[in-house]
Amino acid sequence: MKSAEKPMQETKVPEVLKPLPAKNSSKKPLLFAGLGMGLIVAGIFGFNWWQYASTHEDTDNATVSSHLHPVSSRINATVQTVLFQDNQAVKAGQVLIQLDPQDYQLQVKLAQAALAVAKRQAATASTTVTYAQSKAGAQNTQARGGIGSAQAGIATAQAALKEAQAGVPSARASLDQAKANLEKAKLDFNRYQQLSSQGAISQQQLDAARATYQVAVATRAQAEQSVAQAQSRVAQAAQSIADARSKFQQSQGSLQDAQAAGVQTEVNRAQYEATQAQVAQAQASLANAKLQLSYAKIVAPSNGRIGRRSVEAGQRVQPGQALLSIVEDQVWVTANFKETQLENMRPKQEVEIKLDSFPGHPFKGTVDSLAPASGAQFALLPPDNATGNFTKIVQRIPVKVLFDKQSLKGYENLVTPGMSAVVSVKVK
């Protein structure tokens, strides 16, 4: 070991290899000049970075977003024809899928037939109501006329009865007078017969007495007939009253029948209203059948491009089954900024957007709006500090950024939802 170290201690550097003092002193100013230039460049860069950082807020937690419309079937049917290609651009209202419409065409025909039957029933019910109403009105008028006539007949018969009853005593009085005259004439005639047989009176006087007696007999017979006629008139008047009362009761029955016919008219009107309701129901069923038939054509709900196709011809689809999606042409950026970056961020501020897919083309835009809550609040299971153990974490707030149409020109069909983006908002 000593023999190895000794030569190293004796080694000397030749004079020619030693740095010259004059040359070493000439490099120091260049070194300091380089360091000075570096400090100046670093200062300029730092100042520019500070100035940019103080007026901008950046985030790389951003993606391109758009409206995605899931298209599904509203009826249970078999796919007849698929009328689009993958990623095809479509217009709102354009037919995309044709389902087999035969079942629903049959339902429309059945609904049309049911509507026709309901309309016929309604027409028949309307005619029945009109007829029953007219008949009830005629019966009511006739019955009321019969009641009035019967009441007048009763009054007339009652007046005739009173008149006939008043004639009976007069006829009886005339009969009594006729009987008295007959009795007197009979006595006179008998006396004149005795006197004639005795020759006390002449034949002429006897004949006169006989004539008076015969006249008295005839007068009594006439008086008896007058009494019988008066009694007959009384009976006839009483019968007229009974007939008039019978007609009155019959007219009252007819009025009740007319009133019953009016009730039947109301029943018929209610049946007509029921048929009208059936017509309305049949019309609604027909409209529903036509609506279901219209669902056999599945149309695009908006302008956009086809994506996520999962339907083929011959496939049996169910209501609500997702068949494809349509991505709208309008796109924007959803940038998730930290809550500490939002102090000076407001709508309408200028934004620079860089997409990873197009690094050489910066896009322009503006802040549209800030979300009303953090992204965590919209999560399926939002955080809940129920235990009281709180750990503060900086939250992310979604900010909607709209593309400037001029900067997006030429890239309309290239910028798609889901692309990653870097967003810089000029806040001051």
C-alpha positions as CSV (number, residue, x, y, z in Angstrom):
1,M,0.0,0.0,0.0
2,K,2.8,2.4,0.8
3,S,4.7,1.6,-2.3
4,A,1.5,2.4,-4.3
5,E,0.8,5.8,-2.5
6,K,4.4,7.1,-2.8
7,P,4.5,7.6,-6.6
8,M,1.2,9.5,-6.4
9,Q,2.6,12.0,-3.9
10,E,5.7,12.6,-6.1
11,T,3.6,13.2,-9.3
12,K,3.8,16.8,-10.5
13,V,1.8,18.7,-13.0
14,P,3.8,20.0,-15.9
15,E,3.9,23.7,-16.3
16,V,2.4,23.7,-19.7
17,L,-0.9,22.2,-18.4
18,K,-1.5,24.9,-15.9
19,P,-4.2,27.5,-16.9
20,L,-2.9,30.8,-17.8
21,P,-4.0,33.7,-15.5
22,A,-4.8,36.0,-18.4
23,K,-7.2,33.7,-20.2
24,N,-9.1,32.7,-17.0
25,S,-9.8,36.4,-16.3
26,S,-11.2,37.0,-19.8
27,K,-14.0,34.3,-19.4
28,K,-15.6,35.6,-16.3
29,P,-17.4,38.6,-17.9
30,L,-18.9,36.3,-20.5
31,L,-20.2,34.0,-17.7
32,F,-21.7,36.9,-15.8
33,A,-23.2,38.3,-19.0
34,G,-24.8,34.9,-19.8
35,L,-26.2,34.7,-16.2
36,G,-27.6,38.2,-16.6
37,M,-29.3,37.5,-19.8
38,G,-30.8,34.3,-18.3
39,L,-32.0,36.3,-15.3
40,I,-33.6,38.9,-17.6
41,V,-35.3,36.2,-19.8
42,A,-36.5,34.4,-16.6
43,G,-37.8,37.7,-15.2
44,I,-39.6,38.5,-18.5
45,F,-41.1,35.0,-18.6
46,G,-42.0,35.1,-14.9
47,F,-43.6,38.5,-15.4
48,N,-45.6,37.3,-18.4
49,W,-46.6,34.2,-16.5
50,W,-47.7,36.2,-13.5
51,Q,-49.6,38.7,-15.7
52,Y,-51.4,35.8,-17.5
53,A,-52.0,33.8,-14.3
54,S,-53.5,36.9,-12.7
55,T,-56.0,37.5,-15.5
56,H,-56.9,33.9,-16.5
57,E,-58.3,30.8,-14.9
58,D,-57.3,27.5,-16.5
59,T,-58.5,23.9,-16.2
60,D,-57.9,20.7,-18.1
61,N,-60.9,19.0,-16.4
62,A,-63.2,19.8,-19.3
63,T,-65.0,17.9,-22.0
64,V,-67.1,18.7,-25.1
65,S,-70.8,18.2,-24.5
66,S,-74.0,18.2,-26.5
67,H,-77.7,17.1,-26.3
68,L,-78.0,13.3,-26.8
69,H,-81.6,12.3,-27.7
70,P,-82.3,8.6,-27.1
71,V,-84.8,7.4,-29.7
72,S,-87.1,4.5,-28.7
73,S,-90.3,2.8,-29.8
74,R,-93.7,3.9,-28.4
75,I,-95.5,0.7,-29.4
76,N,-94.9,-3.0,-29.5
77,A,-94.2,-4.0,-33.1
78,T,-91.7,-5.6,-35.5
79,V,-89.1,-3.5,-37.3
80,Q,-89.9,-3.5,-41.0
81,T,-87.3,-1.2,-42.5
82,V,-84.3,0.8,-41.1
83,L,-83.9,4.0,-43.1
84,F,-80.6,5.3,-41.9
85,Q,-76.9,4.5,-41.8
86,D,-74.4,4.7,-39.0
87,N,-73.3,8.3,-38.1
88,Q,-75.6,9.7,-40.8
89,A,-76.8,13.3,-40.5
90,V,-80.6,13.6,-40.2
91,K,-83.2,16.3,-39.9
92,A,-85.9,16.7,-37.4
93,G,-89.0,14.8,-38.5
94,Q,-87.1,12.5,-40.9
95,V,-88.4,8.9,-40.8
96,L,-85.7,6.7,-39.3
97,I,-87.5,3.4,-38.7
98,Q,-90.6,1.9,-40.2
99,L,-92.4,-0.6,-38.0
100,D,-95.0,-3.1,-39.2
101,P,-98.3,-1.2,-39.2
102,Q,-100.8,-3.9,-40.0
103,D,-102.0,-4.6,-36.5
104,Y,-102.6,-0.9,-35.9
105,Q,-104.2,-0.4,-39.3
106,L,-106.7,-3.1,-38.2
107,Q,-107.3,-1.2,-34.9
108,V,-108.1,1.9,-36.9
109,K,-110.6,0.1,-39.0
110,L,-112.3,-1.4,-35.9
111,A,-112.4,2.1,-34.3
112,Q,-113.9,3.6,-37.5
113,A,-116.6,0.8,-37.5
114,A,-117.4,1.4,-33.8
115,L,-117.7,5.1,-34.5
116,A,-120.1,4.5,-37.3
117,V,-122.3,2.3,-35.1
118,A,-122.3,4.9,-32.3
119,K,-123.3,7.6,-34.7
120,R,-126.2,5.5,-36.1
121,Q,-127.3,4.8,-32.5
122,A,-127.1,8.5,-31.7
123,A,-129.1,9.4,-34.8
124,T,-131.8,6.8,-33.9
125,A,-131.9,8.1,-30.4
126,S,-132.3,11.7,-31.6
127,T,-135.2,10.7,-33.9
128,T,-136.8,8.9,-31.0
129,V,-136.5,11.9,-28.8
130,T,-138.0,14.2,-31.5
131,Y,-140.9,11.8,-32.0
132,A,-141.6,11.2,-28.4
133,Q,-141.4,14.9,-27.7
134,S,-143.9,15.7,-30.5
135,K,-146.2,12.9,-29.4
136,A,-146.1,13.9,-25.8
137,G,-146.9,17.5,-26.7
138,A,-149.8,16.4,-28.8
139,Q,-151.1,14.2,-26.1
140,N,-150.7,16.9,-23.5
141,T,-152.6,19.4,-25.7
142,Q,-155.3,16.9,-26.5
143,A,-155.7,15.9,-22.8
144,R,-155.8,19.5,-21.6
145,G,-158.4,20.2,-24.3
146,G,-160.4,17.2,-23.2
147,I,-160.2,18.3,-19.6
148,G,-161.5,21.8,-20.6
149,S,-164.3,20.3,-22.7
150,A,-165.2,17.9,-19.9
151,Q,-165.3,20.6,-17.4
152,A,-167.5,22.7,-19.7
153,G,-169.8,19.7,-20.3
154,I,-170.1,19.1,-16.5
155,A,-171.0,22.8,-16.0
156,T,-173.6,22.6,-18.9
157,A,-175.0,19.3,-17.6
158,Q,-175.2,20.7,-14.1
159,A,-177.1,23.8,-15.4
160,A,-179.4,21.5,-17.4
161,L,-180.0,19.4,-14.3
162,K,-180.9,22.4,-12.3
163,E,-183.3,23.6,-15.1
164,A,-184.8,20.1,-15.3
165,Q,-185.2,19.8,-11.6
166,A,-186.9,23.3,-11.6
167,G,-189.3,22.1,-14.2
168,V,-190.5,19.0,-12.2
169,P,-192.4,21.0,-9.5
170,S,-194.0,23.2,-12.2
171,A,-195.1,20.0,-14.1
172,R,-196.4,18.5,-10.8
173,A,-198.3,21.7,-10.0
174,S,-199.8,21.6,-13.5
175,L,-200.7,18.0,-13.0
176,D,-202.3,18.7,-9.6
177,Q,-204.3,21.5,-11.3
178,A,-205.3,19.2,-14.1
179,K,-206.4,16.6,-11.6
180,A,-208.5,19.2,-9.7
181,N,-210.1,20.5,-13.0
182,L,-210.8,16.9,-14.0
183,E,-212.4,16.1,-10.7
184,K,-214.6,19.2,-10.9
185,A,-215.4,18.4,-14.6
186,K,-216.3,14.9,-13.6
187,L,-218.6,16.0,-10.9
188,D,-220.2,18.6,-13.1
189,F,-220.6,16.0,-15.9
190,N,-222.2,13.5,-13.5
191,R,-224.5,16.1,-12.1
192,Y,-225.5,17.3,-15.6
193,Q,-226.2,13.6,-16.5
194,Q,-228.6,13.3,-13.6
195,L,-230.3,16.6,-14.4
196,S,-230.5,15.6,-18.1
197,S,-232.2,12.4,-17.1
198,Q,-234.7,14.3,-15.1
199,G,-235.2,16.8,-18.0
200,A,-234.0,19.7,-15.9
201,I,-231.3,20.8,-18.5
202,S,-231.0,20.7,-22.1
203,Q,-229.0,18.3,-24.2
204,Q,-226.6,21.2,-25.1
205,Q,-225.7,21.8,-21.6
206,L,-225.0,18.1,-21.1
207,D,-222.8,18.0,-24.2
208,A,-220.9,21.1,-22.9
209,A,-220.3,19.4,-19.6
210,R,-219.2,16.2,-21.4
211,A,-216.7,18.2,-23.5
212,T,-215.4,20.0,-20.4
213,Y,-214.9,16.6,-18.7
214,Q,-213.1,15.2,-21.8
215,V,-210.8,18.3,-22.0
216,A,-210.0,17.9,-18.3
217,V,-209.1,14.2,-18.9
218,A,-206.8,15.2,-21.8
219,T,-205.3,18.0,-19.7
220,R,-204.5,15.7,-16.9
221,A,-202.9,13.2,-19.3
222,Q,-200.9,16.0,-20.8
223,A,-199.9,17.2,-17.3
224,E,-198.9,13.7,-16.4
225,Q,-196.8,13.5,-19.5
226,S,-195.2,16.8,-18.7
227,V,-194.2,15.5,-15.3
228,A,-192.8,12.4,-16.9
229,Q,-190.9,14.5,-19.4
230,A,-189.5,16.8,-16.6
231,Q,-188.4,13.8,-14.6
232,S,-186.8,12.3,-17.8
233,R,-185.0,15.6,-18.4
234,V,-183.7,15.4,-14.8
235,A,-182.5,11.9,-15.4
236,Q,-181.0,12.9,-18.7
237,A,-179.2,15.9,-17.1
238,A,-177.9,13.6,-14.4
239,Q,-176.6,11.2,-17.0
240,S,-175.0,14.1,-18.9
241,I,-173.2,15.1,-15.7
242,A,-172.0,11.5,-15.2
243,D,-170.9,11.3,-18.8
244,A,-169.1,14.7,-18.5
245,R,-167.4,13.6,-15.3
246,S,-166.4,10.3,-17.0
247,K,-164.9,12.4,-19.9
248,F,-163.1,14.5,-17.4
249,Q,-161.6,11.5,-15.7
250,Q,-160.7,10.1,-19.1
251,S,-159.0,13.4,-20.0
252,Q,-157.2,13.4,-16.7
253,G,-155.9,9.9,-17.5
254,S,-154.9,11.1,-21.0
255,L,-153.0,14.0,-19.3
256,Q,-151.3,11.6,-17.0
257,D,-150.4,9.5,-20.1
258,A,-149.1,12.7,-21.7
259,Q,-147.0,13.5,-18.6
260,A,-145.7,9.9,-18.7
261,A,-144.8,10.4,-22.3
262,G,-142.9,13.5,-21.3
263,V,-141.0,11.4,-18.7
264,Q,-140.3,8.9,-21.4
265,T,-139.1,11.7,-23.6
266,E,-136.6,12.7,-20.9
267,V,-135.6,9.0,-20.7
268,N,-135.1,9.0,-24.4
269,R,-133.1,12.3,-24.2
270,A,-130.9,10.7,-21.5
271,Q,-130.4,7.7,-23.8
272,Y,-129.5,10.1,-26.6
273,E,-126.9,11.8,-24.4
274,A,-125.5,8.4,-23.5
275,T,-125.2,7.7,-27.3
276,Q,-123.5,11.0,-27.7
277,A,-121.0,10.0,-25.0
278,Q,-120.5,6.7,-26.9
279,V,-119.8,8.7,-30.0
280,A,-117.3,10.8,-28.2
281,Q,-115.7,7.7,-26.8
282,A,-115.6,6.1,-30.2
283,Q,-114.0,9.2,-31.6
284,A,-111.4,9.2,-28.9
285,S,-110.7,5.5,-29.6
286,L,-110.3,6.2,-33.3
287,A,-108.0,9.1,-32.6
288,N,-105.9,6.9,-30.3
289,A,-105.8,4.1,-32.9
290,K,-104.6,6.6,-35.5
291,L,-102.0,7.9,-33.0
292,Q,-100.8,4.4,-32.3
293,L,-100.6,3.8,-36.1
294,S,-98.5,7.0,-36.5
295,Y,-96.0,5.6,-34.0
296,A,-95.2,2.9,-36.6
297,K,-93.0,5.6,-38.2
298,I,-90.2,6.5,-35.8
299,V,-88.9,10.0,-36.7
300,A,-85.9,12.0,-35.7
301,P,-86.7,14.4,-32.8
302,S,-84.1,16.9,-33.8
303,N,-81.3,17.7,-36.2
304,G,-78.1,15.8,-35.6
305,R,-76.2,12.7,-36.4
306,I,-77.0,9.0,-35.7
307,G,-75.1,7.3,-32.9
308,R,-75.3,4.1,-30.8
309,R,-77.5,2.1,-33.2
310,S,-79.0,-1.0,-31.8
311,V,-81.8,-1.9,-34.1
312,E,-82.1,-4.1,-37.2
313,A,-84.9,-5.1,-39.6
314,G,-87.0,-7.9,-38.3
315,Q,-86.3,-7.1,-34.7
316,R,-89.2,-7.1,-32.2
317,V,-89.2,-3.9,-30.2
318,Q,-90.9,-3.0,-27.0
319,P,-92.2,0.5,-25.8
320,G,-89.4,2.4,-24.3
321,Q,-86.6,0.2,-25.8
322,A,-83.7,2.4,-26.9
323,L,-83.0,1.9,-30.6
324,L,-80.5,4.7,-31.3
325,S,-79.3,8.1,-30.2
326,I,-79.2,11.4,-32.1
327,V,-76.4,13.8,-31.2
328,E,-77.3,17.4,-31.9
329,D,-75.1,19.6,-34.0
330,Q,-74.8,22.2,-31.3
331,V,-71.8,21.5,-29.0
332,W,-70.3,23.3,-26.0
333,V,-67.7,22.6,-23.4
334,T,-68.4,21.7,-19.8
335,A,-65.4,22.8,-17.8
336,N,-65.1,21.8,-14.1
337,F,-63.3,24.6,-12.3
338,K,-62.2,24.5,-8.7
339,E,-64.4,26.6,-6.5
340,T,-61.4,28.8,-5.7
341,Q,-61.2,29.8,-9.3
342,L,-64.7,31.3,-9.6
343,E,-64.3,34.5,-7.7
344,N,-64.1,36.7,-10.8
345,M,-65.7,34.4,-13.3
346,R,-68.8,35.7,-14.9
347,P,-71.0,35.0,-18.0
348,K,-69.9,36.5,-21.4
349,Q,-66.2,36.4,-20.5
350,E,-63.8,35.3,-23.3
351,V,-62.5,31.8,-23.3
352,E,-59.7,30.0,-25.1
353,I,-60.4,26.3,-25.8
354,K,-57.8,23.7,-26.8
355,L,-59.0,20.3,-27.8
356,D,-56.7,17.3,-27.5
357,S,-57.9,16.1,-30.9
358,F,-56.9,19.4,-32.6
359,P,-53.8,20.7,-30.8
360,G,-52.9,23.1,-33.5
361,H,-56.2,24.9,-33.7
362,P,-57.2,27.0,-30.7
363,F,-60.9,27.6,-30.4
364,K,-62.6,30.7,-29.1
365,G,-65.7,30.9,-26.9
366,T,-67.6,32.6,-24.1
367,V,-68.8,31.7,-20.6
368,D,-72.5,30.9,-20.8
369,S,-73.4,30.0,-17.3
370,L,-72.2,28.5,-14.0
371,A,-73.9,25.4,-12.6
372,P,-76.2,25.9,-9.6
373,A,-74.4,23.2,-7.6
374,S,-71.1,21.3,-7.5
375,G,-70.7,18.2,-9.5
376,A,-70.7,16.1,-6.3
377,Q,-74.2,17.3,-5.5
378,F,-75.5,15.8,-8.8
379,A,-73.8,12.5,-8.1
380,L,-75.8,9.3,-7.6
381,L,-74.8,9.3,-4.0
382,P,-74.0,12.9,-3.0
383,P,-71.7,13.3,0.1
384,D,-73.5,13.5,3.4
385,N,-71.6,14.7,6.5
386,A,-74.0,12.9,8.9
387,T,-71.2,11.6,11.2
388,G,-69.7,15.1,11.8
389,N,-66.3,14.0,10.6
390,F,-65.8,16.6,7.8
391,T,-62.8,16.7,5.5
392,K,-62.5,19.8,3.4
393,I,-62.0,19.1,-0.2
394,V,-61.9,21.7,-3.0
395,Q,-65.1,21.2,-5.0
396,R,-65.5,21.4,-8.8
397,I,-68.2,23.6,-10.3
398,P,-69.3,22.9,-13.9
399,V,-69.1,25.9,-16.1
400,K,-70.8,25.9,-19.5
401,V,-68.7,27.4,-22.3
402,L,-70.1,28.1,-25.8
403,F,-68.0,27.9,-28.9
404,D,-67.6,30.9,-31.1
405,K,-69.2,30.0,-34.4
406,Q,-66.4,31.6,-36.5
407,S,-63.7,29.6,-34.6
408,L,-65.7,26.4,-35.0
409,K,-66.2,26.9,-38.7
410,G,-64.9,23.9,-40.7
411,Y,-64.9,21.7,-37.5
412,E,-68.7,21.5,-37.0
413,N,-68.8,17.7,-37.8
414,L,-65.4,17.0,-36.2
415,V,-65.9,18.3,-32.7
416,T,-67.9,15.6,-30.9
417,P,-69.2,15.2,-27.4
418,G,-66.7,13.5,-25.0
419,M,-63.5,15.1,-26.4
420,S,-61.1,16.3,-23.8
421,A,-60.4,20.0,-23.6
422,V,-58.3,22.6,-21.9
423,V,-60.1,25.8,-21.0
424,S,-58.7,29.2,-20.2
425,V,-61.1,31.9,-19.1
426,K,-60.1,35.6,-19.2
427,V,-61.5,36.8,-15.9
428,K,-60.0,40.3,-15.9
